[in-house]
């Protein structure tokens, strides 16, 4: 065999191997991306209140009526709710508590306070 032909044959084989490895790498990266996305979606469906990844809920706002409804459901939520410096405990008696500080036409931003175990401890509503 001619020396230049042999070099060209080796170069062609190396180039084909390189293209095959590049294709396999791209396919592996795509499958890893799909696996991470599937895990993210699964974790998000597990608990809608859990922040997964780099999501930011700082723009999450609620109307005053939604805040009032949240306070009304405080027993089922089971965490403290802080509103305007007043903390409502889960054992709140709705019939004797003054909720007139909640302005139903206002908008509130929520902040979630979590413990070291990741469990929700307090929901803080700040009027915007």
LOTIKOL-8539 format. One record per residue: residue number from 0; residue in one letter; x, y, z of N, C-alpha, C, O in turn. Coordinates in Angstrom, 2 decimals, padded with zeros to 5 digits. Atoms other than C-alpha are relative to their C-alpha. Layout:
+-----+------+---------+---------+---------+---------+---------+---------+---------+---------+---------+---------+---------+---------+
: pos : code :      nu :      nv :      nw :     cau :     cav :     caw :      cu :      cv :      cw :      ou :      ov :      ow :
+-----+------+---------+---------+---------+---------+---------+---------+---------+---------+---------+---------+---------+---------+
: NUM :    A :       X :       Y :       Z :       X :       Y :       Z :       X :       Y :       Z :       X :       Y :       Z :
...
+-----+------+---------+---------+---------+---------+---------+---------+---------+---------+---------+---------+---------+---------+
This chain:
+-----+------+---------+---------+---------+---------+---------+---------+---------+---------+---------+---------+---------+---------+
: pos : code :      nu :      nv :      nw :     cau :     cav :     caw :      cu :      cv :      cw :      ou :      ov :      ow :
+-----+------+---------+---------+---------+---------+---------+---------+---------+---------+---------+---------+---------+---------+
:   0 :    X :  000.82 : -001.17 :  000.00 :  000.00 :  000.00 :  000.00 :  000.86 :  001.24 :  000.00 :  001.96 :  001.27 :  000.56 :
:   1 :    X : -000.70 : -001.27 :  000.06 :  001.04 :  003.49 : -000.68 : -000.09 :  000.67 :  001.37 : -001.11 :  000.58 :  002.04 :
:   2 :    X : -000.09 : -000.61 : -001.32 :  002.11 :  005.43 :  002.41 : -001.05 :  001.09 :  000.19 : -001.67 :  001.15 :  001.26 :
:   3 :    X :  000.99 : -001.07 : -000.11 : -000.15 :  008.44 :  001.73 : -001.42 : -000.57 :  000.05 : -002.27 : -000.05 :  000.76 :
:   4 :    X :  001.30 :  000.64 : -000.02 : -003.13 :  006.15 :  001.04 : -000.27 : -000.61 :  001.38 : -001.38 : -000.52 :  001.89 :
:   5 :    X :  000.13 :  000.62 : -001.32 : -002.52 :  004.33 :  004.32 : -000.27 :  001.09 :  001.07 : -001.11 :  000.89 :  001.95 :
:   6 :    X :  000.23 : -001.09 : -000.94 : -002.32 :  007.63 :  006.25 : -001.42 :  000.57 : -000.14 : -002.08 :  000.89 :  000.85 :
:   7 :    X :  001.35 : -000.51 :  000.25 : -005.54 :  008.82 :  004.61 : -001.04 : -000.97 :  000.53 : -002.06 : -000.53 :  001.06 :
:   8 :    X :  000.90 :  001.02 : -000.50 : -007.28 :  005.56 :  005.52 : -000.06 :  000.05 :  001.54 : -001.14 : -000.06 :  002.12 :
:   9 :    X : -000.05 : -000.10 : -001.47 : -006.15 :  005.87 :  009.17 : -000.67 :  001.29 :  000.46 : -001.41 :  001.30 :  001.45 :
:  10 :    X :  000.63 : -001.28 : -000.34 : -007.19 :  009.53 :  009.27 : -001.52 : -000.09 : -000.16 : -002.25 :  000.42 :  000.68 :
:  11 :    X :  001.44 :  000.15 :  000.22 : -010.62 :  008.66 :  007.83 : -000.63 : -000.84 :  001.10 : -001.71 : -000.51 :  001.59 :
:  12 :    X :  000.53 :  000.85 : -001.07 : -011.12 :  005.89 :  010.39 : -000.04 :  000.78 :  001.32 : -001.01 :  000.67 :  002.07 :
:  13 :    X : -000.03 : -000.80 : -001.23 : -010.08 :  008.23 :  013.23 : -001.09 :  001.07 : -000.02 : -001.71 :  001.34 :  001.00 :
:  14 :    X :  001.04 : -001.01 :  000.13 : -012.44 :  010.91 :  011.93 : -001.39 : -000.61 :  000.21 : -002.24 :  000.00 :  000.86 :
:  15 :    X :  001.29 :  000.69 : -000.18 : -015.35 :  008.44 :  011.77 : -000.20 : -000.37 :  001.47 : -001.31 : -000.25 :  002.00 :
:  16 :    X :  000.09 :  000.30 : -001.43 : -014.57 :  007.31 :  015.33 : -000.30 :  001.27 :  000.81 : -001.08 :  001.23 :  001.76 :
:  17 :    X :  000.26 : -001.26 : -000.68 : -014.50 :  010.95 :  016.43 : -001.46 :  000.42 : -000.16 : -002.10 :  000.83 :  000.80 :
:  18 :    X :  001.41 : -000.35 :  000.22 : -017.90 :  011.63 :  014.83 : -000.93 : -000.90 :  000.79 : -001.93 : -000.44 :  001.34 :
:  19 :    X :  000.81 :  000.93 : -000.79 : -019.32 :  008.52 :  016.48 :  000.02 :  000.35 :  001.48 : -001.02 :  000.32 :  002.14 :
:  20 :    X : -000.11 : -000.39 : -001.40 : -018.03 :  009.59 :  019.89 : -000.73 :  001.31 :  000.27 : -001.37 :  001.46 :  001.31 :
:  21 :    X :  000.70 : -001.27 : -000.14 : -019.37 :  013.11 :  019.38 : -001.51 : -000.21 :  000.00 : -002.22 :  000.40 :  000.80 :
:  22 :    X :  001.43 :  000.31 :  000.06 : -022.79 :  011.75 :  018.43 : -000.47 : -000.67 :  001.29 : -001.53 : -000.34 :  001.82 :
:  23 :    X :  000.35 :  000.69 : -001.24 : -022.82 :  009.45 :  021.47 : -000.02 :  000.98 :  001.17 : -000.88 :  000.88 :  002.05 :
:  24 :    X : -000.06 : -001.00 : -001.05 : -021.85 :  012.36 :  023.71 : -001.23 :  000.90 : -000.03 : -001.81 :  001.20 :  001.02 :
:  25 :    X :  001.19 : -000.85 :  000.14 : -024.67 :  014.55 :  022.37 : -001.24 : -000.76 :  000.44 : -002.10 : -000.20 :  001.12 :
:  26 :    X :  001.15 :  000.80 : -000.41 : -027.18 :  011.73 :  022.84 : -000.01 : -000.20 :  001.51 : -001.08 : -000.17 :  002.13 :
:  27 :    X : -000.09 :  000.16 : -001.44 : -025.94 :  011.17 :  026.40 : -000.41 :  001.28 :  000.72 : -001.12 :  001.23 :  001.72 :
:  28 :    X :  000.37 : -001.27 : -000.61 : -026.27 :  014.86 :  027.24 : -001.51 :  000.25 : -000.10 : -002.12 :  000.74 :  000.85 :
:  29 :    X :  001.46 : -000.16 :  000.16 : -029.83 :  014.94 :  025.85 : -000.76 : -000.90 :  000.95 : -001.75 : -000.48 :  001.55 :
:  30 :    X :  000.71 :  000.91 : -000.90 : -030.86 :  011.89 :  027.85 :  000.18 :  000.43 :  001.46 : -000.74 :  000.28 :  002.26 :
:  31 :    X : -000.20 : -000.52 : -001.36 : -029.32 :  013.39 :  031.01 : -000.91 :  001.20 :  000.25 : -001.48 :  001.33 :  001.33 :
:  32 :    X :  000.88 : -001.15 : -000.13 : -031.25 :  016.61 :  030.40 : -001.45 : -000.44 :  000.19 : -002.16 :  000.14 :  001.01 :
:  33 :    X :  001.35 :  000.52 : -000.14 : -034.49 :  014.65 :  029.98 : -000.21 : -000.64 :  001.37 : -001.28 : -000.51 :  001.96 :
:  34 :    X :  000.11 :  000.63 : -001.32 : -033.80 :  012.69 :  033.19 : -000.09 :  001.05 :  001.10 : -000.88 :  000.91 :  002.03 :
:  35 :    X :  000.05 : -001.07 : -000.99 : -033.14 :  015.86 :  035.17 : -001.36 :  000.71 : -000.06 : -001.93 :  001.03 :  000.98 :
:  36 :    X :  001.30 : -000.65 :  000.16 : -036.31 :  017.47 :  033.77 : -001.11 : -000.88 :  000.57 : -002.02 : -000.38 :  001.22 :
:  37 :    X :  001.01 :  000.93 : -000.54 : -038.36 :  014.36 :  034.63 :  000.05 : -000.03 :  001.52 : -001.00 : -000.06 :  002.16 :
:  38 :    X : -000.13 : -000.02 : -001.46 : -036.99 :  014.35 :  038.19 : -000.53 :  001.30 :  000.57 : -001.18 :  001.31 :  001.62 :
:  39 :    X :  000.50 : -001.30 : -000.43 : -037.75 :  018.06 :  038.51 : -001.53 :  000.02 : -000.01 : -002.16 :  000.46 :  000.95 :
:  40 :    X :  001.46 :  000.03 :  000.11 : -041.34 :  017.57 :  037.31 : -000.62 : -000.91 :  001.05 : -001.66 : -000.59 :  001.62 :
:  41 :    X :  000.50 :  000.94 : -001.00 : -041.83 :  014.58 :  039.61 :  000.04 :  000.62 :  001.39 : -000.91 :  000.48 :  002.16 :
:  42 :    X : -000.12 : -000.64 : -001.31 : -040.59 :  016.51 :  042.64 : -000.99 :  001.14 :  000.14 : -001.53 :  001.37 :  001.23 :
:  43 :    X :  000.95 : -001.11 : -000.04 : -042.78 :  019.47 :  041.75 : -001.42 : -000.50 :  000.17 : -002.22 :  000.14 :  000.86 :
:  44 :    X :  001.34 :  000.57 : -000.15 : -045.88 :  017.27 :  041.47 : -000.21 : -000.59 :  001.38 : -001.34 : -000.69 :  001.85 :
:  45 :    X :  000.11 :  000.61 : -001.32 : -045.11 :  015.67 :  044.83 : -000.58 :  000.98 :  001.02 : -001.45 :  000.61 :  001.80 :
:  46 :    X :  000.49 : -001.02 : -000.90 : -045.70 :  018.90 :  046.75 :  000.03 :  001.34 : -000.72 :  001.11 :  001.85 : -001.03 :
:  47 :    X :  000.09 : -001.24 :  000.77 : -046.91 :  022.02 :  044.99 :  000.65 :  001.18 :  000.72 :  001.04 :  002.16 :  000.08 :
:  48 :    X : -000.57 : -001.10 : -000.76 : -045.57 :  024.23 :  047.80 :  001.51 : -000.10 :  000.14 :  002.13 :  000.81 :  000.69 :
:  49 :    X : -001.43 :  000.17 : -000.10 : -042.03 :  022.90 :  047.56 :  000.68 :  000.67 : -001.17 :  000.33 :  000.43 : -002.33 :
:  50 :    X : -000.77 : -000.62 :  001.06 : -039.60 :  025.02 :  045.64 :  001.12 : -000.95 : -000.39 :  001.89 : -001.39 :  000.46 :
:  51 :    X : -001.01 :  000.92 :  000.49 : -037.39 :  022.84 :  043.49 :  000.90 :  000.76 : -000.96 :  000.42 :  001.48 : -001.83 :
:  52 :    X : -000.93 : -000.64 :  000.92 : -034.27 :  024.08 :  041.78 :  000.14 :  001.48 :  000.27 :  000.17 :  001.91 :  001.42 :
:  53 :    X : -000.25 : -001.43 : -000.12 : -033.80 :  027.75 :  041.12 : -001.24 :  000.84 : -000.19 : -001.16 :  001.99 : -000.62 :
:  54 :    X :  001.23 : -000.76 :  000.16 : -037.42 :  028.79 :  041.09 : -000.04 :  001.12 :  001.02 :  000.46 :  000.98 :  002.14 :
:  55 :    X :  000.09 : -001.15 : -000.89 : -038.15 :  032.15 :  042.63 : -001.46 :  000.36 :  000.14 : -002.14 :  000.63 : -000.85 :
:  56 :    X :  001.41 : -000.33 : -000.21 : -041.51 :  032.84 :  044.21 : -000.16 :  001.41 :  000.55 : -001.21 :  001.71 :  001.13 :
:  57 :    X :  000.07 : -001.35 : -000.56 : -040.75 :  036.46 :  045.16 : -001.05 :  000.86 : -000.70 : -001.46 :  001.88 : -000.15 :
:  58 :    X :  001.02 : -000.76 :  000.71 : -043.27 :  037.70 :  042.58 : -001.40 : -000.57 :  000.23 : -002.35 : -000.14 : -000.42 :
:  59 :    X :  001.28 :  000.63 : -000.26 : -046.07 :  035.54 :  043.97 : -000.84 :  000.93 :  000.89 : -000.46 :  001.22 :  002.02 :
:  60 :    X :  000.85 : -000.92 : -000.76 : -048.89 :  037.84 :  045.09 : -001.39 : -000.59 :  000.14 : -001.83 : -001.41 : -000.67 :
:  61 :    X :  001.35 :  000.47 : -000.28 : -052.33 :  037.24 :  046.57 : -000.87 :  001.21 :  000.31 : -000.39 :  002.23 :  000.80 :
:  62 :    X :  000.94 : -001.06 : -000.35 : -055.41 :  039.37 :  046.94 : -000.32 : -000.11 :  001.49 : -000.04 : -001.13 :  002.12 :
:  63 :    X :  000.38 :  000.01 : -001.41 : -056.70 :  040.30 :  050.39 : -001.01 : -001.08 :  000.32 : -000.99 : -001.65 :  001.41 :
:  64 :    X :  000.99 :  001.05 : -000.24 : -059.59 :  037.88 :  050.00 :  000.67 : -001.37 :  000.08 :  000.25 : -002.22 :  000.86 :
:  65 :    X : -000.73 :  001.27 : -000.07 : -057.15 :  035.02 :  049.36 :  000.74 : -000.11 :  001.33 :  000.82 : -001.20 :  001.90 :
:  66 :    X : -000.68 :  000.00 : -001.30 : -055.19 :  036.01 :  052.48 : -001.01 : -000.30 :  001.10 : -000.73 : -001.07 :  002.01 :
:  67 :    X :  001.05 :  000.24 : -000.98 : -058.43 :  036.08 :  054.49 : -000.43 : -001.46 : -000.01 : -000.66 : -002.06 :  001.05 :
:  68 :    X :  000.36 :  001.42 :  000.12 : -059.34 :  032.63 :  053.18 :  001.10 : -000.89 :  000.57 :  000.82 : -001.92 :  001.18 :
:  69 :    X : -001.12 :  000.77 : -000.54 : -055.86 :  031.36 :  054.10 : -000.05 :  000.01 :  001.53 :  000.19 : -001.01 :  002.16 :
:  70 :    X :  000.12 : -000.08 : -001.46 : -056.33 :  032.61 :  057.67 : -001.18 : -000.85 :  000.47 : -001.10 : -001.49 :  001.52 :
:  71 :    X :  001.16 :  000.81 : -000.38 : -059.76 :  030.95 :  057.76 :  000.33 : -001.49 : -000.02 : -000.28 : -002.26 :  000.72 :
:  72 :    X : -000.38 :  001.41 :  000.11 : -058.11 :  027.64 :  056.79 :  001.26 : -000.32 :  000.80 :  001.94 : -001.31 :  000.52 :
:  73 :    X : -001.26 :  000.15 : -000.72 : -055.27 :  028.00 :  059.30 :  000.11 : -001.34 :  000.72 :  001.20 : -001.88 :  000.84 :
:  74 :    X : -000.06 :  001.30 : -000.69 : -056.21 :  024.82 :  061.20 :  000.42 : -001.11 : -000.95 :  001.23 : -001.97 : -000.58 :
:  75 :    X : -000.36 :  001.06 :  000.95 : -055.96 :  022.65 :  058.10 :  001.41 :  000.19 : -000.56 :  002.07 : -000.78 : -000.92 :
:  76 :    X : -001.36 : -000.26 :  000.47 : -052.73 :  024.34 :  057.00 :  001.00 : -000.42 :  001.07 :  002.01 : -001.06 :  000.77 :
:  77 :    X : -000.81 :  000.45 : -001.11 : -051.20 :  023.81 :  060.44 :  001.29 :  000.77 :  000.24 :  002.17 :  000.28 :  000.94 :
:  78 :    X : -001.19 : -000.83 : -000.24 : -048.60 :  026.60 :  060.36 : -000.45 :  001.40 :  000.40 : -001.59 :  001.80 :  000.16 :
:  79 :    X :  000.29 : -001.37 : -000.38 : -048.42 :  030.11 :  061.75 : -000.08 :  000.88 : -001.23 :  000.61 :  000.66 : -002.22 :
:  80 :    X :  000.13 : -000.98 :  001.08 : -049.49 :  032.98 :  059.53 :  000.27 :  001.36 :  000.61 : -000.37 :  001.76 :  001.59 :
:  81 :    X : -000.35 : -001.32 : -000.49 : -047.93 :  036.38 :  060.05 : -000.49 :  001.03 : -000.99 : -000.29 :  000.91 : -002.20 :
:  82 :    X :  000.58 : -001.02 :  000.85 : -049.66 :  039.46 :  058.75 :  000.10 :  001.34 :  000.71 : -000.53 :  001.55 :  001.74 :
:  83 :    X : -000.12 : -001.34 : -000.57 : -048.66 :  043.05 :  059.48 :  000.51 :  000.00 :  001.43 :  000.06 :  000.82 :  002.23 :
:  84 :    X : -000.55 :  000.07 : -001.34 : -046.70 :  042.10 :  062.60 : -000.82 : -000.82 :  000.98 : -000.41 : -001.02 :  002.12 :
:  85 :    X :  000.86 :  000.84 : -000.84 : -049.53 :  039.96 :  063.99 :  000.16 : -001.44 : -000.45 :  000.08 : -001.75 : -001.63 :
:  86 :    X : -000.18 :  001.42 :  000.31 : -048.96 :  036.22 :  064.20 : -001.25 : -000.76 :  000.42 : -001.69 : -000.68 :  001.57 :
:  87 :    X :  001.16 :  000.85 : -000.27 : -051.94 :  033.89 :  063.96 :  000.49 : -001.44 :  000.13 :  001.17 : -001.96 : -000.75 :
:  88 :    X : -000.42 :  001.38 : -000.25 : -051.38 :  030.45 :  065.47 : -001.04 : -000.96 : -000.56 : -002.19 : -000.58 : -000.78 :
:  89 :    X :  000.94 :  000.98 :  000.57 : -052.97 :  027.26 :  064.10 : -001.21 : -000.29 :  000.89 : -002.24 : -000.75 :  000.39 :
:  90 :    X :  001.15 :  000.24 : -000.89 : -055.22 :  026.98 :  067.20 : -000.89 :  001.24 :  000.13 : -001.57 :  001.40 :  001.14 :
:  91 :    X :  000.74 : -001.25 :  000.02 : -056.84 :  030.32 :  066.31 : -001.51 : -000.24 :  000.07 : -002.04 : -001.12 : -000.61 :
:  92 :    X :  001.46 :  000.03 : -000.04 : -060.49 :  030.86 :  067.26 : -000.51 :  001.13 : -000.90 : -000.39 :  002.30 : -000.56 :
:  93 :    X :  000.42 : -000.99 :  000.99 : -061.97 :  032.62 :  064.25 : -001.14 :  000.88 :  000.48 : -001.30 :  002.01 :  000.01 :
:  94 :    X :  001.18 : -000.76 : -000.45 : -065.09 :  033.76 :  066.10 :  000.38 :  001.14 :  000.95 : -000.38 :  002.11 :  001.07 :
:  95 :    X : -000.40 : -001.05 : -000.94 : -063.18 :  035.86 :  068.65 :  001.19 :  000.82 : -000.48 :  001.63 :  001.73 :  000.21 :
:  96 :    X : -001.19 : -000.69 :  000.51 : -060.29 :  037.07 :  066.48 : -000.41 :  001.13 : -000.94 : -001.29 :  000.96 : -001.79 :
:  97 :    X :  000.25 : -001.16 :  000.85 : -060.31 :  040.50 :  064.86 :  000.87 : -000.10 : -001.25 :  002.09 : -000.02 : -001.17 :
:  98 :    X : -000.72 :  000.10 :  001.27 : -059.35 :  040.12 :  061.20 : -000.20 :  001.24 : -000.87 :  000.01 :  001.20 : -002.08 :
:  99 :    X :  000.28 : -001.21 :  000.77 : -060.23 :  043.68 :  060.20 :  001.25 :  000.64 : -000.59 :  001.16 :  001.51 : -001.45 :
: 100 :    X : -001.25 : -000.55 :  000.55 : -056.55 :  044.43 :  059.52 :  000.25 : -000.48 : -001.43 :  001.05 :  000.12 : -002.15 :
: 101 :    X : -000.18 :  000.52 :  001.35 : -056.79 :  042.36 :  056.33 : -000.86 :  000.83 : -000.94 : -002.09 :  000.81 : -000.86 :
: 102 :    X :  000.71 : -000.84 :  000.95 : -057.73 :  044.74 :  053.56 : -000.24 : -000.83 : -001.27 :  000.70 : -001.17 : -001.99 :
: 103 :    X :  000.32 :  000.93 :  001.09 : -059.54 :  042.66 :  050.95 :  000.28 :  000.57 : -001.38 :  000.38 : -000.18 : -002.34 :
: 104 :    X : -000.30 : -000.60 :  001.31 : -058.83 :  045.13 :  048.15 :  001.49 :  000.20 : -000.23 :  001.90 :  000.69 : -001.29 :
: 105 :    X : -001.45 : -000.15 :  000.12 : -055.08 :  045.12 :  048.77 :  000.62 : -001.26 : -000.59 : -000.01 : -002.30 : -000.70 :
: 106 :    X : -000.77 :  001.13 :  000.51 : -052.43 :  042.88 :  047.30 :  001.11 : -000.32 :  000.99 :  001.73 :  000.59 :  001.54 :
: 107 :    X : -001.01 :  000.44 : -000.96 : -050.08 :  040.84 :  049.47 :  001.01 : -000.90 : -000.69 :  000.69 : -001.68 : -001.59 :
: 108 :    X : -001.08 :  000.88 :  000.47 : -046.75 :  039.19 :  048.76 :  000.26 : -001.02 :  001.09 :  000.26 : -000.67 :  002.28 :
: 109 :    X : -000.21 :  001.05 : -001.00 : -046.06 :  035.88 :  050.47 :  001.48 : -000.33 :  000.13 :  002.24 : -000.28 : -000.83 :
: 110 :    X : -001.34 :  000.50 : -000.28 : -042.87 :  034.71 :  052.10 : -000.18 : -001.26 :  000.83 : -000.97 : -001.28 :  001.77 :
: 111 :    X :  000.13 :  001.27 : -000.70 : -042.45 :  031.15 :  053.29 :  001.23 : -000.20 :  000.87 :  002.36 : -000.15 :  000.39 :
: 112 :    X : -001.09 :  000.24 : -000.94 : -040.36 :  030.49 :  056.39 :  000.05 : -001.50 :  000.25 : -000.93 : -002.10 :  000.69 :
: 113 :    X : -000.16 :  001.45 : -000.14 : -039.00 :  026.96 :  056.49 :  001.03 : -000.32 :  001.07 :  001.96 :  000.46 :  001.31 :
: 114 :    X : -000.93 :  000.46 : -001.01 : -037.21 :  025.05 :  059.20 :  001.21 : -000.66 : -000.62 :  001.34 : -000.72 : -001.84 :
: 115 :    X : -001.22 :  000.64 :  000.49 : -033.90 :  023.25 :  058.94 : -000.31 : -001.31 : -000.72 :  000.48 : -001.76 : -001.55 :
: 116 :    X :  000.38 :  001.24 :  000.68 : -035.74 :  020.10 :  057.85 : -000.74 :  000.26 : -001.31 : -001.09 : -000.68 : -002.02 :
: 117 :    X :  000.68 : -000.35 :  001.24 : -037.39 :  021.98 :  054.98 : -001.50 :  000.13 :  000.15 : -002.19 :  000.51 : -000.79 :
: 118 :    X :  001.44 : -000.09 : -000.23 : -040.85 :  021.87 :  056.54 : -000.44 :  001.44 :  000.19 :  000.29 :  002.28 :  000.72 :
: 119 :    X :  000.56 : -001.35 : -000.08 : -043.05 :  024.93 :  056.36 : -000.33 :  000.32 :  001.46 : -001.03 : -000.44 :  002.12 :
: 120 :    X :  000.25 : -000.41 : -001.37 : -043.13 :  026.80 :  059.70 : -000.92 :  001.21 :  000.08 : -001.73 :  001.31 :  001.01 :
: 121 :    X :  000.79 : -001.23 : -000.07 : -044.73 :  030.14 :  058.89 : -000.20 :  000.55 : -001.41 :  000.69 :  000.45 : -002.26 :
: 122 :    X :  000.27 : -000.73 :  001.24 : -046.36 :  031.99 :  056.02 : -000.11 :  001.47 :  000.40 : -000.89 :  001.83 :  001.29 :
: 123 :    X : -000.01 : -001.43 : -000.31 : -045.69 :  035.71 :  056.09 : -000.58 :  000.74 : -001.21 : -000.11 :  000.60 : -002.33 :
: 124 :    X :  000.60 : -000.81 :  001.05 : -047.92 :  038.05 :  054.10 :  000.39 :  001.47 :  000.24 :  000.21 :  002.00 :  001.34 :
: 125 :    X : -000.42 : -001.40 : -000.07 : -046.59 :  041.55 :  053.38 : -000.81 :  000.76 : -001.04 : -000.85 :  000.38 : -002.22 :
: 126 :    X :  000.81 : -000.78 :  000.93 : -048.86 :  044.16 :  051.85 :  000.89 :  000.75 : -000.98 :  001.88 :  001.37 : -000.59 :
: 127 :    X : -000.80 : -000.62 :  001.06 : -047.52 :  045.46 :  048.55 : -000.47 :  001.42 : -000.23 :  000.08 :  002.12 : -001.08 :
+-----+------+---------+---------+---------+---------+---------+---------+---------+---------+---------+---------+---------+---------+
